[in-house]
Amino acid sequence: MKQSPIIRVIIPALNEQNAVGRVIADLPHPILSEVIVVDNGSIDNTPEVAINSGATVLKEVQKGYGSACLCGIKYINGLQEDTDIVVFIDADYSDYPGQLTEIVDPILNEGYDLVIGSRNLGRKEKGSMTLPQVFGNWLATRLLKLIYNVNFSDLGPFRAVTMKSLNAIDMQDQNYGWTVEMQLKAAKQGLKSTEVPVDYKNRIGISKISGTIKGTFLAGYKIIWTILKYA
């Protein structure tokens, strides 16, 4: 990795006007080249808050977490300037954006291709993860070990990946299977992956996934389906 790598952040966002500005503000901007917020059809002031906070704002009308992330990747690939590392973080302020430096460190200094911020290795605020989330993570990571022989403790959304590896993985999922698809494809391609502890707190507002029974069920089903699909 070159001495001054180009790092870009992708933040998928849907109705996060009360949180996205705080996420952007807490990022370690001196080491970043660009913060990209992909608005996924917000009906509040999320885009305006992101712009006023200094982010590049893209629009993705196709609903879905993965769709928003794919939009950000497409934008980065269309830039004239090369990008070395892409960091993904949620817009709900449940992560600690300042820990980005810890997430990119294994790529910068140890030659890793993919780094997952593990909430299970860090400190979790009480109530920040629901019981279905905890169980789903446990089951998914056990299946990843069983089927793909790779050790992960979490499917955490706060993660960093080299641009070269991200393009090689060729992400496809448009919604709930996004995180696990990245991890299992990295395993299948023999990429060098690791985890670092990250802290986690109660999000601002209500989750579109874990905040509803339907969202929780659909997310769990899609994650398991994705694991088995690529086996």
N, C-alpha and C positions, 0 to 999 in steps of 0.2 A: 504494500500500500504506500502510495506516495506521501510526502511529508505533509501536505495540506490537502487532504481528500475533500472532494465535493460531496457534501451530505445534504440530502433533501428529506423533508418530513411530509408524510401524507396523513391527513386527518379526515376520515369520513365523518360526515355530520348530518344529523337530521333533527331539527328543532332543538338545538342546543345553545340558544342565545344567552343563557345564563351561565354557561360553562366554557364555551369554546374560547372566549377571550382570555380566560384565566389559564387555560391550557397553553395558548400561544405565548402569553406573557412569561410563563415559568420555564419555557424551553431555553436551553443554553445557546442563545443566538450567535455569540462570537464564533462558534464552530460550524454554524449552519449556513448554507448558501440560499435556502429557500424553504418556506413553510407553505404547504399547499393544503387548503381546505376544500374538500369536495362536497358541495351541498347536494344532498340526495332528495331534494323536493321539500325543503323546509317551508312551513307556512308562518314562521315567526321571523325574527330579525337576525337569524344566524349568519347569513351572508354579509350583512352590513357590519355586524360586530367583528367578523373575521377580517374584513377589508380594513376596518378602522384599527385593527390590531396589527396590521402589517402583513397579512397573509395574501397569497395569491388564491383567488376563489374560482373554482370550476363548478359547472353545473352538470349533474348526471340525473336524467329524468327516469332512467330505469331503476326502480326501487331495489334495494338490497345492499348489504354491507360490502359484499364482494364486488358488486357493480361499481360502487363508489371507488373502491381501491383500484380496480382495473382502469377506471377513468384517469386516476392520478398517474398510474404507470404509463398509460398511453401518452399523456401530456409530457412526462419526463423523457420518454423515448423520442419525442418530437423536438426536443430542444437541441440547439446547436452545441451547447456545452455538455460535455460528458458528465455523468453522475457516477460516483463511486459507491455510495451507500444510500439505501433508502430505509427510513425509519417509519414504522406505522405506530400510531397512538390514537386512542379513542378521544372523542370530543367531550366526554361527560365529566372530566376532571376526577375520575376515580384513580388514575395513575398519578405518579409524581413526575412531571415532565423533566425536572432537573436530573433525574436518574438516566436520562438519555446518554450521558457521558459514560456511564457504567455499562450500558447495553452495547455501545459501539466499540468499547475498549478491546474486547477479544478479537474483533475484526481488524482493528488498527494495529494491534501489538502481538497477536498470536496467530494470525492467518486464518481465522474462522470465516466461514461463508454465511452462516445464519446464527443469530443469537436470539433466544426467546427470553423475555422477561418473565421469570416464574414468580407468581404470587404465592405459591406454596412454599417457596424457599425464603420468601421475605416475610414482612409483618403485615397481617391483614386486620383492618379495623373490624370490630364486631358488626356483623350484619352486611358487610360489603359484598359477600358472596352468599347466595341462597343455597339451601341444602341440595336442590336439584343440580345447581351449578357445580357444587363440590363433588357430588356423586358422578355427574356426567364427565367431569375432568378426570376423575379417578378411573372410570371405565374406559374412556377414550385412550388415555395414556397406557393403560394395561394392554389394550388391543394393539396399539402401536408397537409395544414391546413384543407381544406375541407374534404378530404378523410380519412386522418390518424390522424386528430386532434393533430397535432404537430406544434409548432411554430419555424420556421427557417426563417432567412432573406436572406440566401445565400446558394449556393451549392459549396462554395469555396473548392478548392482542398487541401489547407493547413489545415490539420486536424490531430487529435490524437485520438487513440482508444486503449483500453486495449486489449491485445492479446487474453484473454479469450473471450471477447465480439466479437472480429473480427472473431474468429473461430466459435462462435455460430451463427453469422449472415450468414456465409456460402456464401460469395460473389461469384457471377457467371458471371456478365457482363464483356465482353471483350473489350468494347470500350466506347462510349459516355455516357452510362447510369450508369457508375461506381459510381459517387458521390451520385446521387439521390438514387440508390439502397441501399447504405449503410445507408442513413438517413431514408428511409422509413422502412427498415427492423429493424432498431433500434427502431423505433416507434412501429412497430407491436409486437416486443418482449418485449416491456416495459423497454428498457434500459434507463438509466439516461443520458440525453443528454443536452448540452448547447452550447452557442456560446460565443466567445470572439472577440473583435474588432481586426482586423489586417489591416495594411496599404498595399497599392497596387500601383505598378508603371508600367510604360510601359515596356513590356518585351524586351529582346534582341532578335532581329531577327523577323521573320514572323511566326505568329501562324499557326499551321497545321489545326486548327478548325476555329476560328473566322477570320482568315486571308483570307478565301475563302468563296464564296457564297455557294458552295456545302457543305463544312464542317459545316458552320453555320446551314444550313437547316437540314443536317443529324443529327447533335447534338441535335437540338431542337426537331426533330421528335422522336429520340430515348429516350430522357428524358421524354417526355409526354407519350410515349408508355410504358416505364418502370413503371411510376407512376400508370397507369391504369392496367398494367399486374398483379401487386401484390395486387390490391384493393380487 
